């Protein structure tokens, strides 16, 4: 089955997607949101790629070095064997800073025989808008474009450069390398210097994973998801990306194609909460600094999303010369949703701020700034919670009173009260409790639909929505409350399709949804676990894990019929929810595990 069979490599500055046959088919340099240098994933003819070609006698397998993000593609015909280790360098320098250059290294490890391969090196700079010219120089191969914008790319190698450019056969008798860099190198590259970069990067990731707790169940999946979330963080500012790609469609042939290389406050805050739970304090500190820098004024309302370098204007436009993934156009850059009002972001951000105070006590940096933001959030929520908004799913049509948005307004005040208690700021608590109580009463009165026997998508609606499953994890309602149990059961009846969940089934701006939103299925499995249906939850979770690609990675969506991955990739939402669910299910008791074995 044709699928998103890609591995991701990166260094918290940029990332690249590499196919299961070893082709780089997506990469933006020097940063995540820069123009692409390879974009075959968005246009097979003109997008550009970096392929390693072997004859049909070779079998190709692929996996990561355990507990690292170094991707190994192995080529073997039984006699002739070599490995290609793809990575973007990342390690600590002696001064404590990170070495994270805008570079991809392809380290070729000779294993046996005299394997031969050809190279199709075909960069297309600036989203392949104009011509990219290539020249062989003494020390490198340089690619240039003079279109709307001048840009260059440098390729260093110990292979015959002319053979590389011409696509001639290359025989591998010893280790070799390619170093693809946005900048011209000052110092000479050699096989030994490349191997050192490989080892330093390997040690960095092994150390990072050593600081990550291990779990009884699903350790491999948790580890891969944790590293994937780390790869979607941007060191320079602390931003967290929703995904590494743009315009991979929710449904092939439709127009639900968006640019996800930005920092959504909601997605990022959820990621930070999960990664903090895994003990990675620096990511949380950098993200909170990102937020502090974005809110200089005490009454400034948060946008739902920002550029990774704190840009507030994310004008959306189309790249009409690109045909799109599997001809699913348009290909978009920018995201018009940045203008939307979504009231839930305050609760999600406040939840993260509260968690940092709990986890790191008073050693948290910027305590005063975070307390100021806390007070500002309550002020904004109190002023605006009664208003309709676009909701978590970013409906582009009319505003509604979405249940999830109202619940997260309640969460904002609830967590602010808890922060005030931790900081002994008792003068705020009574006033804030009145606001909290008013919001709760409003939700209980207007979000419950007695005919449907469930909390519904919006006030006065009979439509169901997977997001209301989060009422329990955010502490609004107890898991055993009859209304929550009834809501879970109603959502299963209406939104579940062969164990996969729709976000909702009602018509939106682009018609009826036709694929499963992956995070919603994780939410549903979590809710089953919480209401006591443990075996059912575990069975569905194991089934969902089988739909990942060959490397355990998930995109945003899954096709109901074929189970192929769809949407932007890899998706932070999907992997953070995988970790949460896996940790919950890892807490299954021995008795429950015995029952599970018997039921099988």
FENPEMO-V936970 format. One record per backbone hydrogen bond with DSSP energy under -1.0 kcal/mol. CO is the residue of the C=O (numbers start at 1). NH is the residue of the N-H. E is the energy in kcal/mol with one decimal. If there is no record, write none. Layout:
((CO;NH;E) (CO;NH;E))
//
This chain:
((3;5;-2.1) (4;6;-2.0) (5;20;-1.0) (7;18;-2.5) (9;16;-2.3) (12;235;-2.1) (13;32;-1.6) (14;11;-1.6) (16;9;-2.1) (17;25;-2.1) (17;26;-1.0) (18;7;-2.7) (19;22;-2.1) (23;19;-3.1) (24;50;-1.4) (25;41;-2.1) (26;17;-2.5) (27;37;-3.2) (27;38;-1.5) (31;34;-1.8) (35;29;-1.2) (36;127;-1.5) (37;124;-2.8) (38;27;-2.0) (39;42;-2.0) (42;324;-2.2) (43;47;-2.2) (47;39;-1.3) (48;40;-1.6) (49;122;-2.5) (50;24;-2.1) (51;120;-2.3) (53;118;-2.6) (55;58;-1.9) (59;76;-2.1) (61;74;-3.2) (63;72;-3.1) (65;68;-1.6) (70;65;-2.4) (71;86;-3.2) (72;63;-2.2) (73;84;-2.5) (74;61;-2.1) (75;82;-2.4) (76;59;-3.2) (80;77;-1.8) (81;111;-2.1) (81;112;-2.0) (82;75;-3.0) (83;109;-3.2) (84;73;-2.5) (85;107;-2.7) (86;71;-2.3) (87;105;-3.1) (91;99;-3.5) (93;96;-2.5) (97;93;-3.3) (99;91;-1.1) (101;103;-2.4) (102;182;-1.9) (104;180;-3.1) (105;87;-1.9) (106;178;-1.7) (107;85;-3.1) (108;176;-1.9) (109;83;-2.4) (112;81;-2.2) (115;172;-3.1) (117;170;-2.8) (118;53;-3.3) (120;51;-2.4) (126;129;-1.7) (133;144;-2.7) (135;142;-2.7) (140;137;-2.9) (141;155;-2.5) (142;135;-2.6) (143;153;-1.8) (144;133;-3.1) (145;151;-1.7) (151;145;-2.0) (153;143;-2.8) (154;181;-3.1) (155;141;-2.5) (156;179;-2.8) (160;164;-2.0) (161;165;-2.4) (162;166;-2.5) (163;167;-1.1) (163;168;-2.0) (170;117;-2.0) (176;108;-2.8) (177;158;-1.0) (178;106;-2.9) (179;156;-2.9) (180;104;-2.5) (181;154;-2.9) (190;194;-2.3) (191;195;-2.4) (192;196;-2.0) (193;197;-1.8) (194;198;-2.2) (195;199;-2.4) (196;200;-2.7) (197;201;-2.4) (198;202;-2.4) (199;203;-2.5) (200;204;-2.2) (201;205;-2.1) (202;206;-2.4) (203;207;-2.6) (204;208;-2.3) (205;209;-2.7) (206;210;-1.7) (207;211;-1.1) (209;212;-1.5) (218;222;-2.4) (219;223;-2.8) (220;224;-2.3) (221;225;-2.1) (222;226;-2.6) (223;227;-2.4) (224;228;-2.0) (225;229;-2.4) (226;230;-2.1) (227;231;-2.2) (230;233;-1.7) (232;241;-3.3) (234;238;-2.6) (239;234;-3.0) (242;572;-2.6) (245;260;-1.6) (249;567;-2.3) (251;254;-2.0) (255;257;-2.4) (256;250;-1.8) (258;247;-3.0) (260;243;-1.6) (262;242;-1.6) (263;306;-2.0) (264;268;-2.8) (265;269;-2.1) (266;270;-2.2) (267;271;-2.3) (268;272;-2.8) (269;273;-2.2) (270;274;-1.8) (271;275;-3.0) (272;276;-2.4) (273;277;-1.5) (274;278;-1.1) (275;280;-1.9) (276;279;-2.1) (279;281;-1.4) (281;285;-2.3) (282;286;-2.6) (283;287;-2.2) (284;288;-2.5) (285;289;-1.8) (286;290;-2.0) (287;291;-2.2) (288;292;-2.6) (289;293;-2.6) (290;294;-1.1) (291;295;-1.1) (297;300;-1.5) (304;265;-2.6) (306;263;-2.9) (307;310;-2.0) (311;307;-2.6) (314;335;-2.0) (317;333;-2.7) (319;322;-1.6) (324;327;-2.0) (325;328;-1.3) (327;329;-1.0) (331;319;-3.0) (333;317;-2.6) (335;338;-1.7) (336;339;-1.6) (337;340;-2.1) (341;390;-2.6) (342;345;-1.3) (344;348;-1.8) (345;349;-2.3) (346;350;-2.4) (347;351;-2.0) (348;352;-1.4) (349;353;-2.4) (350;354;-2.6) (351;355;-2.0) (352;356;-2.3) (353;357;-1.8) (354;358;-2.1) (355;359;-3.2) (356;360;-2.6) (360;363;-1.7) (366;370;-2.7) (367;371;-2.2) (368;372;-2.3) (369;373;-2.5) (370;374;-2.4) (371;375;-2.3) (372;376;-2.2) (373;377;-2.8) (374;378;-2.0) (375;379;-2.1) (376;380;-2.6) (377;381;-3.0) (378;382;-2.8) (379;383;-1.5) (380;384;-1.8) (381;385;-2.7) (384;387;-2.1) (389;400;-2.6) (390;395;-1.6) (391;394;-1.6) (400;389;-2.8) (400;402;-1.4) (401;459;-2.4) (402;406;-2.0) (403;407;-2.8) (404;408;-2.4) (405;409;-1.5) (406;410;-2.0) (407;411;-2.3) (408;412;-2.1) (409;413;-1.6) (410;414;-2.8) (411;415;-3.1) (412;416;-1.7) (413;417;-2.3) (414;418;-1.7) (415;419;-2.3) (416;420;-2.5) (417;421;-2.2) (418;422;-2.1) (419;423;-2.2) (420;425;-3.1) (424;426;-1.1) (425;428;-1.4) (428;432;-2.2) (429;433;-2.4) (430;434;-1.3) (431;435;-1.3) (432;436;-2.6) (433;437;-2.4) (434;438;-1.9) (435;439;-2.3) (436;440;-2.3) (437;441;-2.3) (438;442;-1.9) (439;443;-2.2) (440;444;-2.6) (441;445;-1.8) (442;446;-2.1) (443;447;-2.9) (446;460;-1.1) (447;456;-2.4) (449;453;-1.9) (449;454;-1.5) (454;449;-2.6) (457;403;-2.3) (458;461;-2.1) (463;457;-3.3) (465;468;-1.5) (466;469;-1.8) (467;470;-1.8) (468;471;-1.7) (470;474;-1.9) (471;476;-2.1) (471;477;-1.0) (472;475;-2.3) (478;481;-1.5) (481;485;-2.4) (482;486;-2.4) (483;487;-1.7) (484;488;-2.6) (485;489;-2.3) (486;490;-2.4) (487;491;-2.6) (488;492;-2.1) (489;493;-2.1) (490;494;-2.3) (491;495;-2.9) (492;496;-1.1) (495;502;-2.2) (497;500;-1.5) (500;497;-3.4) (501;517;-1.2) (503;466;-2.6) (508;511;-1.6) (511;508;-2.7) (516;558;-2.2) (517;520;-1.3) (518;522;-1.6) (519;523;-2.6) (520;524;-2.4) (521;525;-2.5) (522;526;-2.6) (523;527;-2.3) (524;528;-2.3) (525;529;-2.2) (526;530;-2.4) (527;531;-2.1) (528;533;-2.5) (529;532;-1.2) (532;534;-1.6) (533;537;-2.0) (534;538;-2.5) (535;539;-2.3) (536;540;-2.2) (537;541;-2.3) (538;542;-2.5) (539;543;-1.7) (540;544;-2.5) (541;545;-2.6) (542;546;-1.1) (544;547;-1.8) (545;548;-1.6) (549;552;-2.2) (553;549;-2.3) (554;571;-2.0) (556;518;-2.3) (557;566;-2.8) (558;516;-2.9) (559;563;-1.6) (564;559;-2.6) (566;557;-3.0) (571;575;-1.9) (572;576;-2.7) (573;577;-2.0) (574;578;-1.9) (575;579;-2.0) (576;580;-2.2) (577;581;-2.5) (578;582;-2.9) (579;583;-2.6) (580;584;-2.1) (581;585;-2.7) (582;586;-1.7) (584;587;-1.4) (585;588;-1.4) (589;593;-1.9) (590;594;-2.2) (591;595;-2.2) (592;596;-2.0) (593;597;-2.0) (594;598;-2.2) (595;599;-2.6) (596;600;-1.4))
//
